[in-house]
Amino acid sequence: MANGVVKLRNTPGGRAIDPDTVLDALSTVIVTVDGEMAILYVNSAAEQFFQGSEVSLRGKKLTKFLPEDSPLFELIKQARAGGYSVSEYRVPLDSPRVGHHVVNVQAAPLTEIAGAVVVSMQELSLAAKIERQLSHRGAARSVSAMAAMLAHEIKNPLAGIRGASQLLEQNVETEDRKLTRLICLETDRVCSLVDRMEMFSVEGPLRREPVNIHEVLSRVRMLVESGTAKRVSYVENYDPSLPSVYGDCDQLVQVFLNLLKNAVEAVPQEGGEVIITTAYWHGVRFAVSGGQSRVHLPLVILVQDNGDGISEDIKAHLFEPFVSSKPSGKGLGLPLVAKIIGDHGGVIEFESQPQRTMFRVMLPMFTPPREHP
């Protein structure tokens, strides 16, 4: 739609489709405003959101429905001034007219009309996933505390038990030595479990530096390819202009090694495909619970596979410790991934259905320190 004129699109079959019909079919709220914040267009979802018909809403200013200090207006101004799309998650919208909503917002300038901006809003999508991500991060940190306790309270007495068993083995009858040997084996098994848990207890500041994420992904792919007999097709959709990640290189290798191995193990023996994508998302931010700050996470890395997908009964608990869809899985890989990404100030989320499971990692970029004169 430009200057009030609807342009019809022809389908391959020759039938004309009204773009308004397509937009009205969406559950996403779509509203277009001009340079004075007056409404130019709304779809059906927006009519319900603002509680009025398109005819009654058109021409009215958005400030009639939302307070002037609403964060939505700041996003619109950013998109208009910058000339590019701006997104923000967990934006609260409160007014007597529309009620209380927490939405994901994307604002993009409409080049055909000077000063016009198209705004899309969707409730309970990525905002809900990010909220779950914060819970997953807390679960991983709980495991971290438990791991530290296990290492201190269990490994020391186990060493004593193993040492006493070895001493006994020297003085017992031959037929009884299998029992002392059993004590040693079981002690080693418990120590091995504690060692696996101990990887969560590593604390201290990250060794953060500018990291080329494409070099990390290349290294990880080589490691995974050398360790599997499956014939997997890899598709790399990389943005060559992507800036550096501000992170710990070794820990990021750990993250993507886990994600890529999981993807390769999930794909079928024949026709398996793994797609790795990197992108820069302008203006992607989200609000941190319990604080006023908003984190800027423009660097996006996606790992997608065409496996059977994640079963519904574990989706809500996928990042919790000891939850795994693999028969021999320990359920510690993804909690560790969640912890590392959380320590970097990033976000990890996933979408899964048969033949399409995708993990999306959002990370901060490296910003060189300002030089003072």
N, C-alpha and C positions, 0 to 999 in steps of 0.2 A: 504494500500500500504506500503510495507516494502522493502527497498533497490531496488526500482524500480519494484518489483514484485507485481502484482495486485492479491489479493486473492478473488476468487469468492465465494459468499454466496448462499447456496441452500435455496429456499423457501419451505414451507410445501408441495407445489405441485410438488417439484422436479426441478423447473426451477432455473437456476443459474442467480444471479443478480450481475452485475459489480458494486462495490461501487462507481466508478467514475460516473456512470450514476445517482446514487442517489444524489451525491454531485453537479453534474451539474444541477440538477433540482432546486436547492436552489437559492434564490435571494441573500443570504448572501455570501459575498466575503470570500473565503477560500484560504489561501496560507500557504505553509509549507516552512520553511527556515532551513538551517543547522547551525552549530556553527559559520560559517563565514558570515552569513546573505545571503548566496546564495540560490536562489529559487529552491526548489526540486519539488514542485507541486502547481498547481493552478486549480481551477474549472472554469466553464464558466463565472460566475459572476466576478471572479478575472481577467479573460482575458479581459473583457470589462472595468473593473476598471483601469487596467494597460495598456490598449490599445495595446494588443499583443496576439499572440497565445501561447498556452502552450509550443510548441516547441521552439518558439523564446524567451520565458521568462525563461525557465528552465536553470539553471546555472548562470544566471545573478544575481548580488547582489542587494538587495533591496535598497541600497543607491543610485543606479542609478536612482531610481524613486522618492525617497523622500530624503530631506536633512538629514544629519547625526544628526542634533539636534532635529529631529522629536520625539515627545513623544512616538511614536509607538516603537522605538528602546529601550527605557528605559523599557517599559512593557515587551518586548521580553526578555531582560536581566534579569528582575525580575523573570519571569516564569522559565527561564533556571537555574538561581542560586537557586531559592527556591524549585524547583521541584513540584510546584503546579500551578493551574490555577489562572490567574490574570485578573481582569476585570476593565475597566474604561469607563465612559460615557462622552460624549461631547468632544471627542479627535479631535482637529483640524488637518487636513492633507492638506498641501499646497505645491505645486510644479508646475513648468511649465508643467511637464509631465502628472500629473494626475489632475491638477486643484485644486479647493478648495472644501473640504468636511469636514463635522462634523459627526463623526461616533461613535458608541459604539464598543469597542474592547474587545475581549477575547483572551488571549494568554495562551497556555497550552503546557507543554513539551511532546514530543513524545518519549515514553520510548524505542521504538524499535530501534531508531537511536540516538546515542550519540550526544547531543548538539542541536538536532532538536527541533523546536517549531512550533506548528500549531497555526495560527492566523486567527480568524474570525472577520469580520467587517460588521456592518449593519448601514445604514443611517436612520435617522429620526424615530427611534423606541422609546426606553426609553428616549433618549435625548430630543425628542420633548415632551414627557410626563412630564419630569422634568421641562422643560421650562414652561409648563402650570401650574405645581405645584407651581412654584415661583409666577405666576400671581394669583393663588388661595390664596396663602399666603398673597399677597398684598391686595386682596379683603377682606380677613378676618380682616386684620389690619385696613382697611378703616372702616369696621363695628365697630371695637374697638373704633376708634376716634368718630364715630357718636354716639355710645352708651354712651360714657363719656359726650358728649354734651347734649344728651337727659336727662340723669340722673340729670345734673345740671340745665338745662334750663326749664325742664318740671315738674319734680317731686315736686319741691318746690312750684310753683304756684298752682299745683293740690292739694297739701295739704291745701292751703289756701281756694281754692274753696270748697273742701269737708267740711272744718270746718265751712265756712259761710253757707253752705247748711244745716248743722246740727243745727246751731243756728236759721235759718229761720224756720226749721221744728217745733220748739217749739212754734212759734207764728203765724202760718198760720192755716187756716181752715182745718178741717179733710179731705175734698175732695181734697184739694191742696197738701196734704202731699205726695201723690203718685208722684208728680212732683219733690219735693225735694229729695225723695227717689231715683228717677230716676237719678238725678244729682249725688248722691253718688255712685250708681251702675256703671254709665258710667265713673266716675272718677276712681273708683277702677279698671275698665277694662283697662283704659289707663295706670294706674300704673303697672298693671300686664304685659302689653306689654313692658313697659320700663324695668321692672325687667328681662324679658327674654332677652332683648338686653344687659342689664348691665353685663351679664356673659362674654361678649366679652371685657369688659373694664378693667378686672383685669390685672394690670401691676405689675412690680417689678420682681426681680430675682426668678427663679425657685428654689424650695427646692430640689436640685438634690442630689442623693445618689445612691449607688448600688441597683438596683431593680431586683429581680428574676421575669422575665416576665411570667414564668409558674405559679407562685403564683397569679399574677395579672389575668391571663386568667382563672385560676380555680375559683377565686372569682367572676369574671364577669359571668362565665357560671352558677354558682349557682344563681346569681341574676336574670339572664335571664330566667332560668328554672323555678324559683319560680314565675315568673310574667307572664307566658304564659300558655295557655291551649292546645297549639298545641303539637302534638306528633312528635318530631323532633329527628332524628338520628344524633348524634354527632360523628365525627371522629377526633381524636387527633393524629397528626403526629409530635411529639415533639422530638427535639434534646436534650437529657438529659445533654450533655456536654456544652450547650450554656452558655456563660459567662453572667454576669449581665449587664443590661441596665443602662446607666448613665442618670437617669431621676427622675421626680417627680412621686411618686407612685400613689397618688390620681388622678393626671391629666391623667396618663396612664390608670387608671381604667375608667375614663370618656371616653377616646378615644375608648377603646375596648368594653365598654358597648354600645356605640353608634353603632359601627360596627356590633357587634353580634346581637343586637336587630334588626337592619335593615335586617340582613341576615335571622333571624328567621321569621320576618314579611313577607319576600319575598318568602319563600318556600311554596309549596302547603300544604293543610291540610293533605293529605295523601302522604307518601313517601318523606317528606321533609328531606333534609340532609344538614348539615353544617360541613364543614371540616376546622379545625384549624391546621395550620402548622407553626413550627418554624424551622429556619435553620441559619447556619453561612455561609456566602458567602465570601470566601477569596478575599481580594483585591478590594472589590467593593467601588468605589469612584466616585464622580461627581464634576464637576467644578461649582463654584458659580458665577453667572453672575455678572460682574462688579469687579471681584477680581481675584487674581492669585492662591488663596488657593484651595485645593481640599479636600472635606470632606470624611472621611472614615466611611462608614455605613455598617458594616458587619452583623448586626443582622436583620433578616428578619422574619416578622410575616405575615402570610396570612390567610384571612378569606374568605371562598368560600361557595356559596350556589347554590342550583339547582332550583332557582326561574325562573320567566319569563324573567329576565334581565332588563336592564335599557334602556328606550326608546331613540332612536337616537336623538330626538329633544332636550334632556336635557343633553346629555353626556358631551358636551363641557362646560356646565355651572354648573355641578353637585356640585362643591365646592363653588359656589357663594351663598350669602345670599338669602333667600326666594325662592330658587329653590327646589322643592320636587316632587317626583313621587307619593307620597301618598295623597289621597284626603283630609285627615285631617292634613297633615304634615305642619309644620311651615317653613321648609327649613333653620333651624338654626343648626341642629345637625352636618352635615358634614362640614360647614364652621368653627364651633368650633373645630372639629377634626383637620382640616387643620391648624388652628391657633396653637393648642397645639403641633402638630407634628413639625410645623415650629419653634416654640419657643425652641423645643428640638434639633433643627438643623437637623431634619430628613426629610424624604420624604414619601408621600403617593401617590399611584397611583391605578388605577383600570383597569380591563378588563371585558367586559360584552358581553354576547350573551345568547340566550335562554338556560336554564338549566346549565349555568355556569357563575356566576358573582364572581369576585375575587378582593378583596382589598388587596394591598400589602403595608405594612408599613416597612420602613427601618430606623433603629435607630443606634446611636453610642453606643459603648460598654464602660463600666466603666474601666478606666485604673488607677490602684493604683498610688498615687504620689511617685516619686522616693525619697528614703531615702538618705540624704546627710551625709557623714561621719563626 
